[in-house]
Amino acid sequence: MSAVAWIAVGSLIVWVWLLLGQGFYWRTDQRLPRRTDPVRWPSVAVVVPARDEAEMLPVSLPSLLVQDYPGDAWITLVDDGSSDGTGQLARDLGARPGGLPLTVVSPGEPEAGWTGKLWALRHGIAVARQHKPDFLLLTDADIAHEPDSLRDLVAAAGSGGPDGFDLVSQMARLRVESAWERLVVPAFVYFFGQLYPFRRVNRARSRTAAAAGGCVLLRTEAAERARIPESIRQSVIDDVSLAREVRRSGGRIWLGLAERVDSVRPYPRLRDLWRMVARSAYAQLRHSPLLLAGTVPGLLLVYVAPPATLVAGLLTGDGAAAWAGGAAWAVMTATYLPMLAYYRQSVWLGPLLPLTAVLYLLMTVDSAVQHYRGRGAAWKGRTYARPDPDTTHDAAPGR
C-alpha cells in the first residue's frame, strides 16, 4: 500500500477505537437520573460568581430567584470587581417580591495564587457556610435555570445509591444561533465528552473525573472534605479540577447533559468563540510544549487525514486510500450526529467536523503563543500565570 493509504488506515483504526473503546463518549443519553423526591428537602446555598455581567443578569438571575424549591434555599451573588454595575443590578433584581433571598457581596481583588472565579467562589462559599447548608449550587452568571432545576438537581443527588451523589453537574446547553455558533459550539461539547466520557465519569470506581462549571451541585460535607476551593485555587480549568478533588477525597460524582439549564451568553462572531476556547486550551495540555507537539499531528491524523486521504485517493486512483479515508470520515461523522441532534442542528454539519477541528487546533496553538507572550489564560481583564504544580491539579486530562 501507498503511504497515503497507510495514513488512511491508521486514521480508520483510531476512529474504530474511539467509536467502541472511549466510553461511548458520542452518546448523549447521560441525563439527570429519574427523580425521587426526598422525605426531607435539604437546604441549598446558591453561589453565583459574577464579573461584569450586567448584560446577562436580567436573564439569568431571575431564573434563580423564582426557583420552585420545597426546602430552604438562598442565593449569594459575588460581585467580583465589576465595573458595569453588576452588583447594584443584582440588588435591584433581588428586591422584587416573591423570590429566594439574595445577598450581594464583594471580596475585593484576588490574593496572590488565586484565579478570579475561585477567589469569588471562596468568598461566596464562606458566606454560605455561615448558614450551614446541606448543599452548594455553584452556577455562573450567564446560566439560566428552569423553575424546577434546583428541585431536579437535589433529587438526582439523592438517587445515587444509599449515600447519594456528592457532586451532580450538568453541561448547560450553550447558545447556537449564529452561523459560527452552529459550527463551533456542538463540537466544543463533543470534544469535551471525548476527553471526559460522561459514562466513564459516572462510574463509581472510575479514575476519570469532570464537571461542567456552569451548574455544579456539591454536597457541603464533600466540599469540606476535598478542601474546595482552596485545593484548586490556581486552576484555570476549575470545573474539572473540582470534580477531580471530590473524587480523590472519596466522593461520588455524576455529569450529564442538561435539558432545562441553558447558557444565555452569545458568541456571535468567530473571535468571541476563539477567546472562549483559547483562554484555557493550553492549560488543558498542562502548558507542556511536548504535549502540544504531540497534539498537532495527532489531531491532523484523526480529523484531517480522513477527508484528505479520501480526496487524494480519488484523484490518484489509490483505492485503498480512498476506501479507508472515506470509512474513517463516515465513522467520524456518525459519532458527531447525536451531538448535532441534541443541539437541534442539521446533519449536514456532521461532515464539517474536520474543519471545526482545524479551528480548535489553531485556537490551541494560539493559546500556547499567548501563554509564552505572558498573556496566558486571560479573562475579563485578568491574566493568569502558569499555575504552581504544587497547588493545582489541572494536569492529566481525563484522569
C-alpha positions in Angstrom: 0.0 0.0 0.0 1.0 3.6 -0.5 2.0 5.9 2.3 -1.3 7.8 1.9 -3.2 4.5 2.2 -1.4 3.6 5.4 -2.2 7.1 6.9 -5.9 6.5 6.0 -5.9 3.0 7.6 -4.2 4.4 10.7 -6.9 7.0 11.0 -9.7 4.5 10.5 -8.2 2.3 13.2 -8.2 5.3 15.6 -11.9 6.0 14.8 -13.0 2.4 15.3 -11.3 2.5 18.7 -12.9 5.9 19.5 -16.3 4.5 18.5 -16.0 1.4 20.7 -13.3 2.0 23.3 -13.6 5.5 24.6 -16.5 5.1 26.9 -19.1 5.6 24.2 -18.4 9.3 24.5 -20.5 10.1 21.4 -23.8 9.1 23.1 -25.9 11.9 24.5 -28.1 9.9 26.8 -26.5 10.8 30.1 -29.3 13.0 31.6 -30.3 13.6 35.2 -31.3 10.3 37.0 -35.0 9.8 37.4 -36.2 11.9 40.2 -37.4 10.5 43.5 -38.4 13.3 45.9 -36.7 13.0 49.3 -38.7 12.8 52.5 -37.0 16.0 53.7 -35.7 18.5 51.2 -32.1 19.6 52.2 -31.1 23.2 52.4 -29.2 24.7 49.5 -27.0 27.8 49.2 -26.7 29.0 45.6 -23.4 30.8 44.9 -23.0 32.9 41.8 -19.6 34.5 40.9 -20.1 37.5 38.6 -17.7 39.9 37.0 -19.1 42.5 34.5 -22.3 40.5 34.0 -24.8 43.4 33.8 -25.8 42.2 30.3 -26.5 38.6 31.4 -28.1 39.1 34.8 -31.5 40.3 33.7 -32.0 36.8 32.1 -30.1 34.5 34.4 -30.6 35.8 37.9 -34.4 36.0 37.8 -34.4 32.3 36.8 -32.7 31.5 40.1 -34.8 33.8 42.2 -38.0 32.1 41.1 -36.9 28.5 41.7 -39.7 26.3 42.9 -37.9 24.5 45.7 -39.7 23.0 48.7 -36.8 23.3 51.1 -34.7 26.2 52.3 -32.7 27.9 49.6 -31.0 31.3 49.3 -28.6 33.0 46.8 -25.2 34.7 47.3 -24.0 36.6 44.3 -20.3 37.6 44.5 -19.6 40.8 42.6 -16.0 40.2 41.5 -14.7 43.7 41.0 -17.3 44.6 38.3 -17.1 48.0 36.5 -20.6 47.8 34.9 -22.9 48.0 37.8 -23.3 44.2 38.2 -23.7 44.4 42.0 -26.3 47.1 42.1 -28.3 45.5 39.2 -28.3 42.2 41.2 -29.6 44.0 44.3 -32.4 45.6 42.2 -33.4 42.3 40.8 -33.4 40.7 44.2 -35.6 43.3 45.7 -38.5 42.2 43.6 -41.1 40.4 45.8 -41.6 36.7 45.9 -38.1 35.4 45.1 -35.5 33.5 47.0 -33.4 35.6 49.4 -30.5 37.2 47.7 -27.3 38.6 49.3 -24.7 40.5 47.2 -21.1 40.6 48.4 -17.8 41.7 47.1 -14.4 40.0 48.1 -12.1 42.6 46.6 -9.2 41.8 44.3 -7.9 38.2 44.4 -5.0 37.4 46.6 -1.8 36.1 45.0 -2.2 32.5 43.9 -5.9 32.6 43.2 -7.8 32.8 40.0 -10.6 35.4 40.0 -13.5 33.0 39.8 -12.2 30.7 42.5 -11.5 33.7 44.7 -15.1 34.8 44.3 -16.3 31.3 45.0 -14.2 31.1 48.1 -15.8 34.3 49.4 -19.3 33.1 48.4 -18.9 29.7 49.9 -17.6 31.2 53.2 -20.7 33.4 53.4 -23.0 30.4 52.5 -21.4 28.2 55.2 -22.5 30.6 57.9 -26.0 29.1 57.5 -24.8 25.5 57.4 -26.4 24.4 54.1 -26.6 20.8 53.1 -25.7 21.6 49.5 -24.0 24.3 47.5 -25.2 25.1 44.0 -22.3 26.7 42.1 -23.6 28.3 38.9 -22.4 31.0 36.6 -23.9 34.4 36.0 -24.7 33.5 32.3 -26.7 30.3 33.2 -30.5 30.3 33.1 -32.4 27.7 35.0 -35.9 26.4 34.5 -38.1 26.8 37.7 -37.7 23.2 38.7 -34.0 23.0 38.0 -32.9 23.1 41.7 -35.5 20.6 42.7 -34.3 18.2 40.0 -30.7 18.5 40.9 -31.2 17.9 44.6 -33.5 14.9 43.9 -30.9 13.5 41.5 -28.2 13.9 44.1 -30.2 11.6 46.4 -30.6 8.9 43.7 -27.0 7.6 43.6 -27.3 4.7 46.0 -27.6 4.7 49.8 -25.5 7.8 50.3 -26.3 9.6 47.0 -24.0 11.6 44.9 -21.6 14.2 46.4 -21.5 16.2 43.1 -24.1 16.5 40.4 -23.2 18.6 37.4 -25.0 19.4 34.2 -23.4 20.7 31.0 -25.6 23.6 30.2 -27.0 23.8 26.7 -25.0 26.5 25.0 -26.4 29.1 22.7 -26.4 28.1 19.0 -28.0 30.9 16.9 -25.3 32.4 14.7 -23.6 30.5 11.9 -20.3 30.4 13.9 -22.1 29.1 17.0 -23.7 26.3 14.9 -20.3 25.3 13.5 -18.2 25.5 16.7 -20.4 25.1 19.8 -21.7 21.5 19.4 -18.1 20.5 18.6 -17.0 22.1 21.8 -19.2 19.8 23.9 -18.4 16.8 21.6 -14.6 17.3 22.2 -15.2 17.7 25.9 -17.1 14.5 26.0 -14.3 12.8 24.0 -11.8 13.9 26.7 -14.0 13.1 29.6 -16.6 10.4 28.5 -19.7 11.1 30.7 -20.4 7.4 31.2 -16.9 6.8 32.4 -17.1 9.8 34.7 -20.3 8.4 36.2 -18.9 5.0 37.1 -18.4 4.7 40.8 -14.8 3.4 40.7 -13.7 5.3 37.6 -10.5 7.4 37.6 -12.0 9.8 35.1 -13.4 12.9 36.7 -15.0 16.0 35.3 -17.8 18.6 35.9 -19.3 21.5 34.0 -18.7 24.7 35.9 -21.9 26.4 34.9 -24.0 24.1 37.0 -22.5 22.1 39.9 -24.5 20.9 42.9 -22.0 20.0 45.6 -22.7 18.4 49.0 -21.2 20.7 51.6 -19.6 17.9 53.5 -17.9 16.8 50.3 -16.7 20.3 49.6 -15.1 20.5 53.1 -13.5 17.0 52.7 -12.0 18.0 49.4 -11.0 21.5 50.6 -12.9 23.3 47.9 -12.0 25.8 46.6 -8.6 26.1 48.4 -7.3 22.9 46.9 -7.8 24.2 43.3 -7.2 27.9 43.9 -4.9 28.3 40.9 -6.9 26.1 38.5 -7.9 27.6 35.1 -10.0 24.6 34.2 -11.6 24.8 37.6 -14.6 22.6 37.0 -12.6 19.5 36.0 -10.2 20.2 38.9 -13.1 20.5 41.3 -14.5 17.1 40.3 -11.1 15.5 40.5 -10.6 16.7 44.1 -14.1 15.5 45.1 -13.4 12.1 43.6 -9.9 11.9 45.2 -11.5 12.5 48.6 -13.8 9.6 48.1 -16.9 11.4 46.7 -19.3 10.1 44.1 -19.8 12.3 41.1 -22.2 12.5 38.2 -22.0 14.5 35.0 -24.6 14.8 32.1 -26.1 17.0 29.5 -28.7 19.5 30.6 -32.3 19.7 29.3 -33.5 22.6 31.4 -30.3 24.6 32.1 -29.1 27.0 29.4 -26.2 29.3 28.8 -27.5 32.7 27.6 -24.2 34.2 26.7 -23.9 34.9 23.0 -20.8 34.1 20.9 -22.0 35.6 17.6 -18.5 36.0 16.0 -15.6 33.7 15.5 -13.4 35.9 17.6 -15.8 35.6 20.5 -15.6 31.8 20.3 -11.9 31.9 19.7 -11.3 33.8 23.0 -13.6 31.4 24.9 -11.6 28.3 23.8 -8.1 29.8 23.6 -8.2 31.1 27.2 -7.8 27.6 28.6 -6.8 25.4 25.7 -3.1 25.3 26.6 -3.9 24.7 30.3 -5.6 21.5 29.1 -2.2 20.4 27.8 -0.6 21.3 31.2 1.3 24.1 29.5 3.6 21.4 28.0 5.4 22.1 24.7 5.8 18.3 24.3 2.1 17.7 24.7 1.4 20.5 22.2 3.9 19.0 19.7 2.1 15.6 20.0 -1.4 17.1 19.8 -0.9 18.9 16.5 0.0 15.7 14.4 -2.5 13.7 16.4 -5.4 16.0 15.6 -4.3 16.1 12.0 -4.2 12.3 11.8 -7.6 11.9 13.5 -9.6 14.7 11.9 -7.9 15.9 8.8 -6.5 12.7 7.4 -9.8 11.1 6.6 -11.2 13.7 4.1 -7.6 14.4 2.8 -6.8 10.8 2.1 -10.2 10.2 0.5 -9.7 13.1 -1.9 -6.1 12.1 -2.6 -7.1 8.5 -3.2 -9.9 9.6 -5.7 -7.5 11.9 -7.5 -4.7 9.4 -7.8 -6.7 6.2 -8.2 -5.5 4.8 -4.9 -8.5 2.7 -4.0 -7.2 1.6 -0.6 -6.6 5.2 0.5 -10.0 6.4 -0.8 -11.8 3.5 0.9 -10.1 3.8 4.3 -10.2 7.6 4.3 -13.9 7.6 3.4 -14.7 5.0 6.0 -12.9 6.9 8.7 -14.7 10.1 7.7 -18.0 8.2 7.8 -17.3 6.9 11.3 -16.3 10.4 12.5 -19.4 11.9 11.1 -21.6 9.2 12.6 -20.2 9.8 16.1 -21.0 13.6 15.8 -24.6 13.2 14.7 -26.0 12.6 18.2 -24.5 15.8 19.5 -25.9 17.7 16.5 -29.3 16.2 17.3 -29.0 17.3 20.9 -28.4 20.8 19.7 -31.2 20.5 17.1 -28.7 21.2 14.2 -28.7 20.0 10.6 -27.0 16.6 10.0 -25.1 18.4 7.1 -22.9 19.9 9.7 -21.5 16.4 10.5 -19.1 16.2 7.6 -17.7 19.6 8.5 -16.2 18.4 11.8 -12.7 18.2 10.3 -13.0 22.0 9.5 -14.1 22.7 13.1 -11.3 20.5 14.4 -8.7 22.6 12.5 -10.2 25.7 14.1 -9.8 24.2 17.5 -6.2 23.2 16.7 -5.4 26.8 15.7 -7.1 28.1 18.9 -4.9 25.7 20.9 -1.7 26.9 19.2 -2.8 30.5 19.7 -3.4 29.7 23.4 0.2 28.5 23.7 1.6 31.5 21.9 -0.3 33.9 24.1 0.9 31.9 27.2 4.6 32.4 26.2 3.9 36.1 25.4 2.8 36.5 29.0 -0.9 36.8 28.2 -1.8 33.3 29.4 -5.3 32.5 30.4 -6.9 35.9 30.1 -10.5 36.5 31.1 -12.3 39.8 31.6 -9.2 41.9 32.1 -7.2 39.4 34.2 -4.3 37.3 33.0 -3.2 34.2 35.0 0.3 32.9 35.1 1.2 29.3 34.8 -0.1 27.5 37.9 2.3 26.2 40.5 2.1 22.4 40.2 2.2 22.0 43.9 -1.1 23.9 44.4 -3.3 22.9 41.5 -4.3 19.7 39.6 -5.1 20.8 36.1 -2.7 18.1 34.9 -3.5 14.7 33.5 -6.5 15.3 31.3 -9.1 12.6 31.6 -7.8 11.3 34.9 
